[in-house]
Amino acid sequence: MNINIISQYKGLRRENYILCFGRLVTAMGAMVRPMLTMILSQKLGMNAVQVAWVTALMGILSIPANLIGGKMADRFSKKMNIVYLDIVSVVCYIICGLIPLSGKSIVLMFIASTCQNMENPSYNSLTADITLTEDRERGYSLQYLMGNLGGVMASAVAGFMFRNYLWLAFLLSGISIGISSVLIFLFVQNITPVKDISQKAVYQADRHGESLWTILRENRLILLYILTASGYGAMYQMYNYLVPMDLVRLHGDTGAVIYGTVTSVNCIIVVIFTPIFTKLLHRFSEPVKTMYGYLMMLFGYGIFLVFAGHISFYYVAMIVMTWGEVSNMLAESPYLTRRMPASHRGRVHGLMEVTRIGVMSGYQMLIGVIYKNSTPTFTWIIVLMTGALFLGLTGILAVKDKRRYKNLYRV
């Protein structure tokens, strides 16, 4: 790999690297959440509609929790928010590993997952606080890279643990999150926000005492971006819902193993291409990167649809989809943090999570009903048409954003 691609991550604050290492350790134990669909369908015997309703209900119930998480990020210590919420997740996963799998396990998984979502505004806001505007894309890119580096092993191991050692996957998840919490608590010391006086930072000036809705009325394109990003999340969620359902339908018990190995390819491609895409796409605007993300995801799903039943093509589809995932990731947090006052970062990230969950939950329920009452092919066509609609909205955003936030487009 070219030395310039690696060296682009030099020069960030020490705390950035600690947060990234925390992401790595946590991801190494993230074996359970990606397997939720298979746990519900194969371990607990639920059908497609029941799985959709349970996962959607979990998402809807977490909406107030995410709003609270955003408020916490703007009001309390972001570092301690992460630590306290991680402690709750650790306890829940450890208990899941010690009791028989049942409805109680799903409730505990929901609590742990909600806590992990609640800490995202604090994580994202803390990263923005300690990173200059020009360096922010590199900071978020490195976090994403390390998270997926840990996920390479986790996803493959989870596929093999699913049948007989699911309890161990729960325990490893809890232990990994616990190690991450200790690292952040002990070594993330300097969390003083950086002083950024560049022309591109003009939109980030603090506006204490003003409500989030006042800020959003003046920045309505933020709402459009949140909608398009939530649409991307709903589309990508089909990889965790429709894909495993189809793999089980097409390949029986080996579907879980195939899904685990395909997910590992996702993580490997992220590790390889995140630094490359960070370098190649740094001159492109965030809306354009999101458009690339949609295009590649639609192409990947198209490959999966056309070549369903041919295992080798699943990996091709996953590679293409992952390119889109990386491109979209490079846009999300930088878009919001560069256009919103620093005083409102936590709340806007909380709003983003709430909107994403709402869109993802509603869409998954709809797709679950369609999947049950029609053919898999027809269901995938609906998914592709939805993605094309959101791609069009993102194109509109790209045009309007350049007019509204002119300073961000000056070289």
C-alpha positions as CSV (number, residue, x, y, z in Angstrom):
1,M,0.0,0.0,0.0
2,N,1.4,3.4,-0.9
3,I,3.1,5.1,2.0
4,N,1.2,8.3,1.4
5,I,-2.1,6.5,1.9
6,I,-0.9,5.3,5.3
7,S,0.8,8.5,6.4
8,Q,-2.4,10.5,5.8
9,Y,-3.5,9.4,9.3
10,K,-0.5,11.0,11.0
11,G,-0.8,14.3,12.9
12,L,-4.1,13.7,14.7
13,R,-4.4,14.3,18.4
14,R,-3.4,11.4,20.8
15,E,-7.0,11.1,21.9
16,N,-8.1,10.3,18.4
17,Y,-5.9,7.2,18.3
18,I,-7.2,6.1,21.7
19,L,-10.8,6.4,20.5
20,C,-9.9,4.5,17.4
21,F,-8.2,1.7,19.3
22,G,-11.3,1.5,21.5
23,R,-13.4,1.0,18.4
24,L,-11.0,-1.8,17.3
25,V,-11.3,-3.7,20.6
26,T,-15.1,-3.3,20.7
27,A,-15.5,-4.5,17.1
28,M,-13.4,-7.6,17.8
29,G,-16.3,-8.7,20.1
30,A,-19.2,-7.5,17.9
31,M,-20.4,-11.0,17.1
32,V,-24.1,-11.0,18.1
33,R,-25.9,-8.0,16.6
34,P,-25.2,-8.9,13.0
35,M,-26.7,-12.3,13.6
36,L,-29.9,-11.0,15.1
37,T,-32.1,-12.0,12.1
38,M,-30.8,-15.6,12.2
39,I,-31.1,-15.8,16.0
40,L,-34.8,-14.8,15.7
41,S,-35.6,-17.0,12.7
42,Q,-33.5,-20.1,13.3
43,K,-33.0,-20.2,17.1
44,L,-36.4,-18.8,18.2
45,G,-38.4,-20.0,15.2
46,M,-39.9,-16.7,14.0
47,N,-41.1,-16.2,10.4
48,A,-40.1,-13.3,8.2
49,V,-42.9,-10.9,9.3
50,Q,-42.3,-11.7,13.0
51,V,-38.5,-11.0,12.6
52,A,-39.3,-7.7,10.8
53,W,-41.7,-6.7,13.6
54,V,-39.4,-7.5,16.4
55,T,-36.4,-5.7,14.9
56,A,-38.6,-2.8,13.9
57,L,-40.0,-2.6,17.5
58,M,-36.6,-2.6,18.9
59,G,-35.7,0.3,16.7
60,I,-38.8,2.3,17.5
61,L,-38.4,1.8,21.3
62,S,-34.8,3.1,21.0
63,I,-36.0,6.4,19.5
64,P,-36.3,8.3,22.9
65,A,-33.0,6.8,24.0
66,N,-31.2,8.3,21.0
67,L,-32.8,11.7,21.7
68,I,-31.5,11.5,25.2
69,G,-28.1,10.4,24.0
70,G,-27.9,13.5,21.8
71,K,-28.9,15.7,24.7
72,M,-26.4,14.0,27.0
73,A,-23.6,14.7,24.4
74,D,-24.2,18.4,24.4
75,R,-24.7,18.7,28.2
76,F,-22.4,16.2,30.0
77,S,-18.9,14.8,29.6
78,K,-18.8,13.0,26.3
79,K,-16.1,10.7,27.6
80,M,-18.0,9.6,30.7
81,N,-21.2,9.2,28.7
82,I,-19.4,6.6,26.6
83,V,-18.0,4.8,29.7
84,Y,-21.3,4.7,31.6
85,L,-23.3,3.4,28.7
86,D,-20.6,0.8,27.9
87,I,-20.9,-0.5,31.4
88,V,-24.6,-1.2,30.9
89,S,-23.9,-3.0,27.6
90,V,-21.2,-5.1,29.2
91,V,-23.6,-6.3,32.0
92,C,-26.4,-7.1,29.5
93,Y,-24.1,-9.2,27.2
94,I,-22.5,-11.1,30.1
95,I,-25.9,-12.0,31.4
96,C,-27.0,-13.1,27.9
97,G,-24.0,-15.5,27.8
98,L,-24.9,-17.0,31.2
99,I,-28.6,-17.7,30.7
100,P,-30.5,-19.9,28.2
101,L,-31.4,-18.2,24.9
102,S,-35.0,-16.9,25.2
103,G,-37.1,-13.7,25.0
104,K,-35.2,-12.3,28.0
105,S,-32.0,-12.6,25.9
106,I,-33.6,-10.5,23.2
107,V,-34.6,-7.8,25.7
108,L,-31.1,-7.7,27.1
109,M,-29.7,-7.5,23.6
110,F,-32.0,-4.6,22.9
111,I,-30.8,-2.7,26.0
112,A,-27.2,-3.3,25.1
113,S,-27.7,-2.3,21.5
114,T,-29.6,0.8,22.6
115,C,-26.8,1.9,24.9
116,Q,-24.3,1.5,22.1
117,N,-26.5,3.7,19.9
118,M,-27.0,6.3,22.7
119,E,-23.2,6.7,22.9
120,N,-22.8,7.4,19.2
121,P,-23.6,11.2,19.5
122,S,-21.0,11.5,22.3
123,Y,-18.4,9.5,20.2
124,N,-19.0,11.6,17.1
125,S,-19.1,14.9,18.9
126,L,-16.0,14.1,20.9
127,T,-14.2,13.2,17.7
128,A,-15.3,16.5,16.1
129,D,-14.3,18.5,19.2
130,I,-10.7,17.2,19.2
131,T,-10.2,17.4,15.4
132,L,-9.8,20.4,13.1
133,T,-12.3,20.9,10.2
134,E,-9.7,20.0,7.6
135,D,-8.7,16.8,9.5
136,R,-12.2,15.6,10.4
137,E,-12.6,13.3,7.4
138,R,-9.3,11.5,8.4
139,G,-10.4,11.2,12.0
140,Y,-13.7,9.6,11.2
141,S,-12.1,7.5,8.5
142,L,-9.5,6.1,10.9
143,Q,-12.2,5.2,13.4
144,Y,-14.2,3.4,10.8
145,L,-11.1,1.6,9.5
146,M,-10.2,0.3,13.0
147,G,-13.8,-0.7,13.8
148,N,-13.9,-2.9,10.7
149,L,-10.4,-4.2,11.3
150,G,-11.8,-5.7,14.5
151,G,-14.8,-6.9,12.7
152,V,-12.8,-9.0,10.2
153,M,-12.3,-11.8,12.7
154,A,-15.6,-11.2,14.6
155,S,-17.9,-11.8,11.7
156,A,-16.2,-15.0,10.5
157,V,-16.0,-16.4,14.0
158,A,-19.6,-15.5,14.7
159,G,-20.8,-17.6,11.7
160,F,-19.1,-20.7,13.2
161,M,-20.2,-20.0,16.7
162,F,-23.8,-19.5,15.8
163,R,-24.8,-23.1,15.9
164,N,-23.3,-24.4,19.2
165,Y,-21.4,-21.5,20.9
166,L,-23.7,-18.5,20.7
167,W,-23.4,-18.1,24.5
168,L,-19.6,-17.5,24.0
169,A,-20.3,-14.9,21.4
170,F,-22.3,-13.0,24.0
171,L,-19.5,-13.2,26.6
172,L,-16.9,-12.1,24.1
173,S,-19.0,-9.1,23.1
174,G,-19.3,-8.0,26.8
175,I,-15.6,-8.5,27.5
176,S,-14.5,-6.5,24.4
177,I,-16.7,-3.6,25.2
178,G,-15.5,-3.6,28.8
179,I,-11.8,-3.4,27.6
180,S,-12.7,-0.5,25.3
181,S,-14.3,1.4,28.2
182,V,-11.2,0.9,30.4
183,L,-8.9,2.2,27.7
184,I,-11.1,5.3,27.1
185,F,-11.5,6.0,30.8
186,L,-7.7,5.8,31.5
187,F,-6.1,7.3,28.4
188,V,-8.5,9.8,26.9
189,Q,-7.5,12.8,29.1
190,N,-7.3,15.9,27.0
191,I,-10.8,16.5,25.6
192,T,-10.6,20.3,25.2
193,P,-12.1,21.3,21.9
194,V,-9.7,22.5,19.3
195,K,-9.7,26.2,18.2
196,D,-10.5,26.3,14.5
197,I,-10.4,29.8,12.9
198,S,-10.3,28.7,9.3
199,Q,-12.9,30.1,6.8
200,K,-14.5,26.6,6.5
201,A,-15.2,26.6,10.2
202,V,-17.5,29.6,10.1
203,Y,-20.7,27.5,10.2
204,Q,-19.5,25.8,13.4
205,A,-19.6,28.8,15.7
206,D,-21.3,28.0,19.1
207,R,-24.9,29.3,19.5
208,H,-25.6,28.5,23.1
209,G,-29.2,29.2,24.3
210,E,-30.8,28.5,20.9
211,S,-32.9,25.4,20.3
212,L,-32.0,22.7,17.8
213,W,-35.1,23.6,15.7
214,T,-34.1,27.2,15.4
215,I,-30.8,26.1,14.0
216,L,-32.4,23.6,11.6
217,R,-34.9,26.2,10.3
218,E,-31.8,28.1,9.1
219,N,-30.1,25.0,7.8
220,R,-32.9,23.0,6.1
221,L,-30.6,21.1,3.9
222,I,-29.4,19.4,7.0
223,L,-32.9,17.8,7.2
224,L,-32.7,16.7,3.6
225,Y,-29.3,15.2,4.2
226,I,-30.6,13.4,7.3
227,L,-33.4,12.0,5.2
228,T,-31.1,10.7,2.4
229,A,-28.6,9.3,5.0
230,S,-31.5,7.5,6.7
231,G,-32.6,6.1,3.4
232,Y,-29.1,4.8,2.9
233,G,-29.3,3.1,6.3
234,A,-32.7,1.6,5.4
235,M,-31.3,0.2,2.1
236,Y,-28.2,-1.1,3.7
237,Q,-30.2,-2.8,6.4
238,M,-31.5,-5.2,3.8
239,Y,-28.1,-6.8,3.9
240,N,-28.8,-7.7,7.5
241,Y,-32.4,-8.7,6.8
242,L,-33.1,-9.8,3.3
243,V,-29.7,-11.3,2.5
244,P,-29.6,-13.7,5.4
245,M,-33.2,-14.7,4.9
246,D,-32.4,-15.5,1.2
247,L,-29.2,-17.3,2.1
248,V,-31.1,-19.6,4.5
249,R,-33.8,-20.1,1.9
250,L,-31.3,-21.0,-0.8
251,H,-28.6,-22.8,1.2
252,G,-30.2,-24.1,4.3
253,D,-28.1,-24.5,7.5
254,T,-24.9,-23.4,5.7
255,G,-26.5,-20.0,5.0
256,A,-25.2,-18.8,8.4
257,V,-21.7,-19.8,7.6
258,I,-21.9,-18.2,4.1
259,Y,-23.3,-15.0,5.6
260,G,-20.5,-14.9,8.2
261,T,-17.8,-15.3,5.6
262,V,-19.4,-12.7,3.2
263,T,-19.5,-10.3,6.1
264,S,-15.8,-10.9,6.8
265,V,-15.1,-9.9,3.1
266,N,-17.0,-6.7,3.9
267,C,-14.7,-6.0,6.8
268,I,-11.6,-6.9,4.8
269,I,-12.5,-4.6,1.9
270,V,-13.3,-1.8,4.3
271,V,-9.8,-2.2,5.9
272,I,-8.1,-2.2,2.4
273,F,-10.1,0.6,0.7
274,T,-11.0,3.0,3.5
275,P,-7.5,4.7,3.4
276,I,-7.5,4.5,-0.4
277,F,-10.9,6.1,-0.8
278,T,-10.1,8.7,1.9
279,K,-7.2,9.8,-0.3
280,L,-8.9,9.5,-3.6
281,L,-12.2,11.2,-2.7
282,H,-11.0,14.0,-0.4
283,R,-11.7,16.6,-3.0
284,F,-15.3,15.5,-3.6
285,S,-18.2,17.0,-1.5
286,E,-20.0,14.9,1.0
287,P,-23.3,14.8,-1.1
288,V,-21.3,13.5,-4.1
289,K,-19.7,10.8,-1.9
290,T,-23.2,9.8,-0.7
291,M,-24.3,9.5,-4.3
292,Y,-21.4,7.2,-5.1
293,G,-22.5,5.1,-2.0
294,Y,-26.0,4.7,-3.4
295,L,-24.8,3.8,-6.9
296,M,-22.5,1.1,-5.7
297,M,-25.0,-0.3,-3.2
298,L,-27.6,-0.6,-5.9
299,F,-25.2,-2.3,-8.3
300,G,-24.2,-4.7,-5.5
301,Y,-27.8,-5.6,-4.7
302,G,-28.4,-6.1,-8.5
303,I,-25.6,-8.6,-8.6
304,F,-27.0,-10.5,-5.7
305,L,-30.5,-10.6,-7.3
306,V,-29.3,-11.7,-10.8
307,F,-26.9,-14.3,-9.5
308,A,-28.9,-15.6,-6.5
309,G,-27.8,-19.2,-5.7
310,H,-24.2,-18.7,-7.0
311,I,-22.1,-18.4,-3.9
312,S,-19.0,-16.8,-5.6
313,F,-21.1,-13.8,-6.8
314,Y,-22.2,-13.0,-3.2
315,Y,-18.6,-12.0,-2.6
316,V,-18.5,-9.9,-5.7
317,A,-21.7,-8.2,-4.7
318,M,-20.3,-7.6,-1.2
319,I,-17.1,-6.0,-2.6
320,V,-19.1,-3.5,-4.7
321,M,-21.5,-2.7,-1.9
322,T,-18.6,-2.2,0.5
323,W,-17.0,0.4,-1.8
324,G,-20.3,2.2,-1.6
325,E,-20.4,1.8,2.2
326,V,-16.9,3.4,2.5
327,S,-17.9,6.3,0.3
328,N,-21.0,7.0,2.3
329,M,-19.2,6.8,5.6
330,L,-16.6,9.4,4.5
331,A,-19.6,11.8,4.0
332,E,-21.8,11.3,7.0
333,S,-20.2,12.8,10.1
334,P,-18.1,15.3,8.3
335,Y,-21.2,16.7,6.6
336,L,-23.1,17.3,9.8
337,T,-20.1,18.6,11.9
338,R,-19.0,21.1,9.2
339,R,-22.4,22.7,8.8
340,M,-23.8,22.8,12.4
341,P,-22.8,24.9,15.4
342,A,-20.5,22.9,17.7
343,S,-22.9,23.6,20.6
344,H,-25.6,21.4,18.8
345,R,-23.5,18.5,17.5
346,G,-24.8,16.0,20.0
347,R,-28.4,16.8,19.4
348,V,-28.2,16.8,15.6
349,H,-26.4,13.4,15.8
350,G,-29.2,12.2,18.1
351,L,-31.8,13.5,15.6
352,M,-30.0,11.7,12.8
353,E,-30.1,8.4,14.7
354,V,-33.8,8.8,15.6
355,T,-34.7,9.5,11.9
356,R,-32.5,6.7,10.7
357,I,-34.1,4.2,13.1
358,G,-37.6,5.4,12.2
359,V,-37.0,5.1,8.5
360,M,-35.2,1.7,8.8
361,S,-37.8,0.3,11.1
362,G,-40.8,1.4,9.0
363,Y,-39.1,0.2,5.8
364,Q,-38.1,-3.1,7.2
365,M,-41.7,-3.8,8.3
366,L,-42.9,-2.9,4.8
367,I,-40.3,-5.2,3.2
368,G,-41.2,-8.0,5.6
369,V,-44.8,-7.9,4.5
370,I,-43.9,-7.8,0.8
371,Y,-41.4,-10.7,1.3
372,K,-44.1,-12.9,2.9
373,N,-46.8,-12.1,0.4
374,S,-44.8,-12.1,-2.9
375,T,-41.6,-13.5,-4.4
376,P,-38.1,-12.7,-3.2
377,T,-37.3,-11.3,-6.7
378,F,-40.2,-8.8,-6.5
379,T,-39.1,-7.8,-3.0
380,W,-35.6,-7.0,-4.3
381,I,-37.0,-5.0,-7.2
382,I,-38.9,-2.8,-4.7
383,V,-35.7,-2.3,-2.7
384,L,-33.8,-1.3,-5.9
385,M,-36.6,1.2,-6.8
386,T,-36.5,2.7,-3.4
387,G,-32.7,3.2,-3.6
388,A,-33.1,4.9,-7.0
389,L,-35.6,7.4,-5.4
390,F,-33.2,8.3,-2.6
391,L,-30.3,8.6,-5.1
392,G,-32.4,11.2,-6.9
393,L,-32.9,13.2,-3.7
394,T,-29.2,13.1,-3.0
395,G,-28.6,14.6,-6.4
396,I,-30.9,17.5,-5.5
397,L,-29.0,17.9,-2.2
398,A,-25.6,18.0,-4.0
399,V,-26.8,21.0,-6.2
400,K,-28.4,23.0,-3.4
401,D,-25.6,22.3,-0.9
402,K,-23.0,24.0,-3.0
403,R,-25.1,27.2,-3.1
404,R,-25.9,27.2,0.6
405,Y,-22.5,26.4,2.1
406,K,-20.2,28.2,-0.3
407,N,-17.2,28.5,2.1
408,L,-16.9,24.7,2.2
409,Y,-16.3,24.6,-1.5
410,R,-13.6,27.2,-1.7
411,V,-10.1,25.7,-2.3
